[in-house]
Amino acid sequence: MPPLLAVTDLRLAYRAEGRTIPAVDGVSFTIKGKGEALGVVGESGSGKSSLANALIRLLPKNSAEFSGSIRLDGQELTVLSDEQFRRQIRWRRIAMVFQGAMNVLNPVLRIGDQIAEPMLLDRAISKRAGRARAEELLERVGLGAAFAGRYPHELSGGQKQRAVIATALALSPDLLILDEPTSALDVSVQAQIMDLLKGLKADPGISMIFITHDIALASDICDTIAVAYAGEHVELGPAERVLPAPRHPYTALLLESLPRLRGETPPLPMPGSPPDPAALPHGCRFHPRCPLRFEACDDHPPAIPLADGGNARCWLNDPAVADGRQLVLPARDTAARA
């Protein structure tokens, strides 16, 4: 059987001030089947949200390029017209939870009406059945049927996020894309939303693409981790391999920036700043910030396959090029931070 989702060499670029700016640049990954979660992590501007918009085909007017292959259960989606995609795929097969719940919810419509709207669009069910389904979904996300009659301003931040998740589930999609679903929430509410998502992943077994800047949060729910940087995925692999043994310096530095529950080593800041997407550095896009850069970094690295799963865009993973060099970060002085 084909994988649920197979993305190959996906590219999305924007046009601004006469320049073409790559936002998603040659991204490839696979989600094999039901209940699998892919985490896409990286700093702001790395192309995470652009990837989500490309997958659900919500492209801005200044899009300059949209190419590559997106196959859902073996069906090529890029050949579908916009109308075919809207009727066959968006919300029915692939749904999305957008960043910022208050910006998604209509302030003048009751929550139940907003959840039922996708179901009523093609008049497939009655308004009464749509309302009943909305109440059922509100129960499923832990709010309760009574919330169907409330307006968005009557809900807390965590309640709004649950309502947005319920809306995304309205047509029982196979794949749920979550763009920073917990970024505006406090830690306790964040934990509740993560528990909800883990429940949906287990039953009814929804597959997910979980987009976040927090690699620790992704580790809580994701089976596979893709690390985004300057439009590319610089590392991709099973979470059980990427987290304890990263094979790209950027991934290693992201993990080094996390606070530890045990041990005396303080978290360290990421060196440097992300590149200007309109003026990307030559060769490896991370090399201006990389403490392990060497001569080969002047050439752009491909996605080098790894024996223990996935791939990484770093020449240190090619023995013929690395010439004995190892991916070991140099010790950094923490006195300034103290």
Secondary structure, DSSP 8 states (H G I E B T S, - for coil): ---SEEEEEEEEEEEETTEEEEEEEEEEEEE-STT-EEEEE--TTSSHHHHHHHHTT---TTEEEEEEEEEETTEESTTS-HHHHHHHTBTTTEEEE-S-HHHHS-TTS-HHHHHHHHHHTTT-S-HHHHHHHHHHHHHHTTS-GGGGG--GGGS-HHHHHHHHHHHHTTT--SEEEEESTTTTS-HHHHHHHHHHHHHHHHTT--EEEEEES-HHHHHTT-SEEEEEETTEEEEEEEHHHHTTS-SSHHHHHHHHTS--SSSS-------S----TTS--SSSTTGGG-TT--GGGGS----EE-TTSSEE--GGG-HHHHTT----------TTT-
